[in-house]
Amino acid sequence: MTDSLGVVEALRAAPEDLAAAHAATARVLGSASLPDPTRYDHVCVLGMGGSGVVGDVLAAVAAGSCPVPVLVSKQHAAPAFLGPRTLAVAVSYSGSTGETLAQAEAAVAAGAGLVTITAGGPLADLGAARGLHLPVAPGAPGPRFALGPMVVPAVALLFRLGWLPDGHAGLQAAEAQVRLRRDACVPEIAAPRNPARELARRIGVTWPLVYGAGPVGAAAALRWKQSVNENAKAPAFWNTYPELDHNEVCAWGQHGDVTRQVLSLVELVHDGSGPWIDARVAATRDLVEECVAQILTVTAAGDGPLAQLLDLAYLGDWVSTYLALDHDVDPGPIEAIAQLKRAVGG
């Protein structure tokens, strides 16, 4: 098994990295000049890929309590609504993602407030010069292995601005849960006692179709899809309840002889979806089960939406890494993305 970039060790260190990021961010925010929350009507998170998913996590966690909307933009051209009433949060682990830089510069030009979350690069310079820069510790094998350390500044910022009252407690609960999940998923523990290894074994060479409910489930399902794509170098797909029951559910039936050979449905379950959604999930399962190879149910643990979302995401990171290693794929390098960047220069 080849792990040229040390992905397993990066995953093993995730709980400590999350706690360290929380402490470091608290120190920065404690001495920084913070944005005035009365100046802004909304937050817009700018980012791409493994950094951009921070926006999806923040929007999901904020949906139930934040008094201002948290929007996410994953584009090169900045949305036209960016302006003086926007607090733009630009997230790029490297600090040099072309799309994120372009949007951040456009946000500044439009008069928006700017906060940058990055380990360095020109985006860090822009944040320090034109707004607030919240640093992320460098050294991860890639942005997808620094999700927790990038989520922490975003959540802590909204907590300090008074928009996310449970932010601090949520981060503490997430740190505790990720530690528990790590201790169950490390390579020293074999399947079936290791849930990540067992899920990877059962998925095998099928393609995961990941369903999650509501904002938390949607963000977690998206993250699973991204992790399988980048770590296992394999196809994966995702969708969310209740939206999928208004379109995708119609796709299951006439092509069942094909789909049941290639697709495994992975259901991500978390607290708080409610009986209405739970009933939809059960009814959809009855429609889908004969058209997929299997249905695997993954249940989140942890106290609160942030802990449960990061628990699901972290478990997906382990599963996708074991999918890679089990099939002699190096989980670290992402040559296809490197080729694209060389081709387009961004």
LUMLUM-529241 format. One record per residue (C-alpha): residue number from 1; residue in one letter; chain; z, y, x. Coordinates in steps of 0.05 Angstrom, whole numbers, plus 5000, padded with zeros to 4 digits. Layout:
N
SITE:k:r:c:up:north:east
SITE:NUM:a:A:Z:Y:X
...
This chain:
346
SITE:k:r:c:up:north:east
SITE:1:m:A:5000:5000:5000
SITE:2:t:A:4979:5068:5028
SITE:3:d:A:5019:5131:5013
SITE:4:s:A:4991:5178:5066
SITE:5:l:A:5024:5242:5039
SITE:6:g:A:5093:5213:5024
SITE:7:v:A:5088:5216:4948
SITE:8:v:A:5143:5164:4937
SITE:9:e:A:5191:5203:4980
SITE:10:a:A:5173:5267:4945
SITE:11:l:A:5188:5235:4878
SITE:12:r:A:5253:5207:4905
SITE:13:a:A:5275:5277:4926
SITE:14:a:A:5258:5309:4858
SITE:15:p:A:5330:5314:4832
SITE:16:e:A:5355:5349:4895
SITE:17:d:A:5293:5394:4896
SITE:18:l:A:5307:5414:4824
SITE:19:a:A:5380:5431:4838
SITE:20:a:A:5361:5469:4901
SITE:21:a:A:5309:5510:4863
SITE:22:h:A:5361:5528:4810
SITE:23:a:A:5410:5553:4862
SITE:24:a:A:5357:5591:4901
SITE:25:t:A:5328:5624:4839
SITE:26:a:A:5397:5645:4815
SITE:27:r:A:5407:5681:4882
SITE:28:v:A:5340:5717:4878
SITE:29:l:A:5349:5738:4805
SITE:30:g:A:5420:5760:4819
SITE:31:s:A:5396:5813:4868
SITE:32:a:A:5328:5830:4840
SITE:33:s:A:5306:5887:4796
SITE:34:l:A:5288:5849:4732
SITE:35:p:A:5234:5868:4682
SITE:36:d:A:5260:5907:4622
SITE:37:p:A:5253:5859:4563
SITE:38:t:A:5248:5916:4513
SITE:39:r:A:5181:5935:4544
SITE:40:y:A:5146:5870:4526
SITE:41:d:A:5121:5837:4462
SITE:42:h:A:5100:5771:4493
SITE:43:v:A:5098:5729:4556
SITE:44:c:A:5032:5701:4583
SITE:45:v:A:5035:5647:4636
SITE:46:l:A:4974:5645:4681
SITE:47:g:A:4959:5583:4721
SITE:48:m:A:4916:5521:4732
SITE:49:g:A:4927:5446:4740
SITE:50:g:A:4994:5423:4766
SITE:51:s:A:5018:5495:4769
SITE:52:g:A:4990:5515:4702
SITE:53:v:A:5027:5461:4665
SITE:54:v:A:5090:5502:4679
SITE:55:g:A:5065:5548:4624
SITE:56:d:A:5059:5489:4575
SITE:57:v:A:5130:5467:4592
SITE:58:l:A:5158:5538:4584
SITE:59:a:A:5121:5549:4518
SITE:60:a:A:5147:5482:4491
SITE:61:v:A:5219:5496:4511
SITE:62:a:A:5217:5567:4485
SITE:63:a:A:5184:5551:4419
SITE:64:g:A:5250:5538:4383
SITE:65:s:A:5290:5598:4405
SITE:66:c:A:5251:5651:4444
SITE:67:p:A:5242:5715:4402
SITE:68:v:A:5175:5731:4435
SITE:69:p:A:5115:5685:4439
SITE:70:v:A:5100:5649:4504
SITE:71:l:A:5025:5641:4513
SITE:72:v:A:4987:5602:4566
SITE:73:s:A:4921:5622:4598
SITE:74:k:A:4883:5573:4642
SITE:75:q:A:4819:5610:4656
SITE:76:h:A:4785:5653:4709
SITE:77:a:A:4776:5713:4664
SITE:78:a:A:4841:5743:4638
SITE:79:p:A:4850:5749:4563
SITE:80:a:A:4832:5816:4534
SITE:81:f:A:4901:5824:4502
SITE:82:l:A:4936:5831:4569
SITE:83:g:A:4965:5901:4572
SITE:84:p:A:5028:5943:4580
SITE:85:r:A:5065:5902:4528
SITE:86:t:A:5051:5837:4566
SITE:87:l:A:5097:5804:4616
SITE:88:a:A:5048:5762:4658
SITE:89:v:A:5078:5703:4696
SITE:90:a:A:5028:5678:4748
SITE:91:v:A:5043:5608:4775
SITE:92:s:A:5007:5577:4834
SITE:93:y:A:5042:5531:4883
SITE:94:s:A:4995:5549:4940
SITE:95:g:A:4990:5622:4920
SITE:96:s:A:4915:5620:4931
SITE:97:t:A:4887:5589:4867
SITE:98:g:A:4825:5630:4852
SITE:99:e:A:4831:5632:4776
SITE:100:t:A:4905:5650:4778
SITE:101:l:A:4894:5705:4828
SITE:102:a:A:4838:5735:4788
SITE:103:q:A:4880:5735:4724
SITE:104:a:A:4940:5764:4759
SITE:105:e:A:4899:5820:4789
SITE:106:a:A:4869:5834:4720
SITE:107:a:A:4939:5835:4689
SITE:108:v:A:4962:5887:4739
SITE:109:a:A:4900:5929:4727
SITE:110:a:A:4913:5925:4652
SITE:111:g:A:4984:5952:4662
SITE:112:a:A:5021:5887:4648
SITE:113:g:A:5086:5870:4681
SITE:114:l:A:5078:5816:4734
SITE:115:v:A:5122:5760:4758
SITE:116:t:A:5094:5710:4809
SITE:117:i:A:5120:5640:4822
SITE:118:t:A:5091:5610:4886
SITE:119:a:A:5107:5582:4954
SITE:120:g:A:5067:5637:4988
SITE:121:g:A:4996:5662:4996
SITE:122:p:A:4963:5725:4969
SITE:123:l:A:4995:5715:4900
SITE:124:a:A:5064:5721:4931
SITE:125:d:A:5042:5786:4965
SITE:126:l:A:5015:5813:4899
SITE:127:g:A:5080:5797:4863
SITE:128:a:A:5123:5828:4916
SITE:129:a:A:5080:5891:4917
SITE:130:r:A:5068:5900:4843
SITE:131:g:A:5123:5864:4806
SITE:132:l:A:5174:5809:4819
SITE:133:h:A:5162:5750:4864
SITE:134:l:A:5203:5686:4853
SITE:135:p:A:5192:5640:4913
SITE:136:v:A:5184:5564:4910
SITE:137:a:A:5203:5522:4970
SITE:138:p:A:5141:5496:5007
SITE:139:g:A:5131:5425:5032
SITE:140:a:A:5112:5384:4970
SITE:141:p:A:5050:5340:4977
SITE:142:g:A:5017:5383:4924
SITE:143:p:A:5034:5425:4863
SITE:144:r:A:5040:5365:4818
SITE:145:f:A:5101:5344:4858
SITE:146:a:A:5134:5412:4851
SITE:147:l:A:5136:5416:4775
SITE:148:g:A:5211:5422:4771
SITE:149:p:A:5218:5475:4826
SITE:150:m:A:5164:5516:4791
SITE:151:v:A:5193:5507:4721
SITE:152:v:A:5262:5530:4744
SITE:153:p:A:5243:5603:4760
SITE:154:a:A:5204:5609:4695
SITE:155:v:A:5262:5583:4653
SITE:156:a:A:5315:5621:4692
SITE:157:l:A:5275:5686:4685
SITE:158:l:A:5273:5681:4609
SITE:159:f:A:5347:5663:4608
SITE:160:r:A:5364:5725:4649
SITE:161:l:A:5321:5768:4603
SITE:162:g:A:5361:5743:4543
SITE:163:w:A:5301:5707:4513
SITE:164:l:A:5323:5635:4527
SITE:165:p:A:5398:5630:4513
SITE:166:d:A:5402:5556:4529
SITE:167:g:A:5361:5562:4593
SITE:168:h:A:5417:5554:4643
SITE:169:a:A:5449:5496:4607
SITE:170:g:A:5381:5465:4597
SITE:171:l:A:5367:5467:4672
SITE:172:q:A:5434:5435:4687
SITE:173:a:A:5421:5379:4636
SITE:174:a:A:5352:5369:4666
SITE:175:e:A:5380:5362:4736
SITE:176:a:A:5428:5309:4713
SITE:177:q:A:5375:5270:4674
SITE:178:v:A:5323:5271:4728
SITE:179:r:A:5375:5243:4776
SITE:180:l:A:5390:5186:4728
SITE:181:r:A:5315:5172:4718
SITE:182:r:A:5304:5172:4793
SITE:183:d:A:5358:5121:4804
SITE:184:a:A:5324:5074:4754
SITE:185:c:A:5253:5082:4781
SITE:186:v:A:5258:5079:4857
SITE:187:p:A:5217:5023:4891
SITE:188:e:A:5280:4984:4909
SITE:189:i:A:5287:4965:4835
SITE:190:a:A:5235:4914:4811
SITE:191:a:A:5204:4906:4742
SITE:192:p:A:5224:4895:4688
SITE:193:r:A:5290:4931:4704
SITE:194:n:A:5249:4989:4733
SITE:195:p:A:5218:5023:4672
SITE:196:a:A:5163:5058:4712
SITE:197:r:A:5141:4995:4748
SITE:198:e:A:5142:4955:4683
SITE:199:l:A:5100:5007:4647
SITE:200:a:A:5051:5009:4705
SITE:201:r:A:5047:4933:4704
SITE:202:r:A:5033:4932:4630
SITE:203:i:A:4982:4988:4631
SITE:204:g:A:4946:4953:4689
SITE:205:v:A:4872:4970:4689
SITE:206:t:A:4870:4997:4618
SITE:207:w:A:4865:5071:4606
SITE:208:p:A:4927:5106:4578
SITE:209:l:A:4919:5145:4514
SITE:210:v:A:4983:5186:4511
SITE:211:y:A:5009:5214:4445
SITE:212:g:A:5068:5262:4439
SITE:213:a:A:5097:5299:4379
SITE:214:g:A:5107:5373:4373
SITE:215:p:A:5109:5423:4432
SITE:216:v:A:5154:5380:4476
SITE:217:g:A:5114:5317:4464
SITE:218:a:A:5048:5353:4474
SITE:219:a:A:5069:5383:4541
SITE:220:a:A:5095:5315:4565
SITE:221:a:A:5032:5279:4542
SITE:222:l:A:4988:5329:4578
SITE:223:r:A:5029:5319:4641
SITE:224:w:A:5022:5243:4637
SITE:225:k:A:4947:5250:4631
SITE:226:q:A:4944:5297:4692
SITE:227:s:A:4988:5251:4734
SITE:228:v:A:4947:5189:4719
SITE:229:n:A:4883:5227:4735
SITE:230:e:A:4908:5255:4802
SITE:231:n:A:4955:5201:4826
SITE:232:a:A:4922:5137:4801
SITE:233:k:A:4852:5167:4803
SITE:234:a:A:4840:5136:4735
SITE:235:p:A:4818:5160:4666
SITE:236:a:A:4872:5180:4617
SITE:237:f:A:4873:5218:4551
SITE:238:w:A:4924:5254:4509
SITE:239:n:A:4935:5284:4441
SITE:240:t:A:4992:5310:4398
SITE:241:y:A:5022:5300:4329
SITE:242:p:A:5010:5325:4277
SITE:243:e:A:4942:5352:4300
SITE:244:l:A:4913:5284:4318
SITE:245:d:A:4924:5261:4246
SITE:246:h:A:4873:5312:4223
SITE:247:n:A:4816:5287:4267
SITE:248:e:A:4826:5235:4321
SITE:249:v:A:4856:5184:4273
SITE:250:c:A:4787:5177:4242
SITE:251:a:A:4759:5150:4307
SITE:252:w:A:4797:5084:4304
SITE:253:g:A:4759:5027:4270
SITE:254:q:A:4686:5014:4280
SITE:255:h:A:4690:5012:4357
SITE:256:g:A:4753:4970:4359
SITE:257:d:A:4719:4914:4396
SITE:258:v:A:4710:4962:4454
SITE:259:t:A:4772:5006:4451
SITE:260:r:A:4821:4947:4447
SITE:261:q:A:4795:4924:4515
SITE:262:v:A:4803:4990:4551
SITE:263:l:A:4857:5033:4518
SITE:264:s:A:4932:5028:4518
SITE:265:l:A:4968:5075:4470
SITE:266:v:A:5030:5105:4502
SITE:267:e:A:5076:5138:4452
SITE:268:l:A:5124:5190:4480
SITE:269:v:A:5186:5196:4436
SITE:270:h:A:5238:5250:4440
SITE:271:d:A:5295:5278:4397
SITE:272:g:A:5281:5333:4348
SITE:273:s:A:5213:5313:4322
SITE:274:g:A:5243:5303:4252
SITE:275:p:A:5232:5252:4197
SITE:276:w:A:5167:5282:4174
SITE:277:i:A:5134:5273:4242
SITE:278:d:A:5168:5205:4251
SITE:279:a:A:5136:5181:4187
SITE:280:r:A:5067:5204:4211
SITE:281:v:A:5076:5169:4278
SITE:282:a:A:5093:5103:4242
SITE:283:a:A:5035:5109:4194
SITE:284:t:A:4987:5126:4251
SITE:285:r:A:5011:5067:4291
SITE:286:d:A:4993:5021:4233
SITE:287:l:A:4922:5049:4234
SITE:288:v:A:4912:5047:4309
SITE:289:e:A:4947:4983:4333
SITE:290:e:A:4888:4936:4321
SITE:291:c:A:4841:4982:4359
SITE:292:v:A:4880:4986:4425
SITE:293:a:A:4902:4934:4476
SITE:294:q:A:4975:4950:4464
SITE:295:i:A:5024:5003:4442
SITE:296:l:A:5078:5023:4493
SITE:297:t:A:5135:5066:4469
SITE:298:v:A:5170:5112:4519
SITE:299:t:A:5235:5144:4496
SITE:300:a:A:5261:5208:4529
SITE:301:a:A:5333:5213:4552
SITE:302:g:A:5374:5275:4567
SITE:303:d:A:5410:5331:4531
SITE:304:g:A:5362:5382:4500
SITE:305:p:A:5287:5395:4500
SITE:306:l:A:5280:5415:4572
SITE:307:a:A:5317:5355:4599
SITE:308:q:A:5278:5308:4554
SITE:309:l:A:5211:5340:4571
SITE:310:l:A:5223:5336:4646
SITE:311:d:A:5250:5265:4639
SITE:312:l:A:5185:5243:4606
SITE:313:a:A:5143:5281:4656
SITE:314:y:A:5181:5252:4715
SITE:315:l:A:5176:5182:4688
SITE:316:g:A:5100:5193:4682
SITE:317:d:A:5098:5214:4754
SITE:318:w:A:5130:5149:4775
SITE:319:v:A:5086:5107:4729
SITE:320:s:A:5022:5139:4755
SITE:321:t:A:5044:5130:4827
SITE:322:y:A:5058:5056:4815
SITE:323:l:A:4991:5050:4780
SITE:324:a:A:4959:5076:4844
SITE:325:l:A:4999:5033:4892
SITE:326:d:A:4990:4970:4851
SITE:327:h:A:4915:4978:4856
SITE:328:d:A:4911:4998:4930
SITE:329:v:A:4898:5071:4913
SITE:330:d:A:4930:5126:4956
SITE:331:p:A:4966:5170:4906
SITE:332:g:A:4968:5232:4949
SITE:333:p:A:4898:5258:4967
SITE:334:i:A:4856:5288:4912
SITE:335:e:A:4788:5290:4946
SITE:336:a:A:4748:5305:4883
SITE:337:i:A:4786:5371:4873
SITE:338:a:A:4779:5387:4947
SITE:339:q:A:4704:5376:4942
SITE:340:l:A:4699:5421:4882
SITE:341:k:A:4737:5476:4917
SITE:342:r:A:4691:5471:4977
SITE:343:a:A:4631:5475:4931
SITE:344:v:A:4653:5535:4891
SITE:345:g:A:4699:5569:4941
SITE:346:g:A:4761:5573:4898
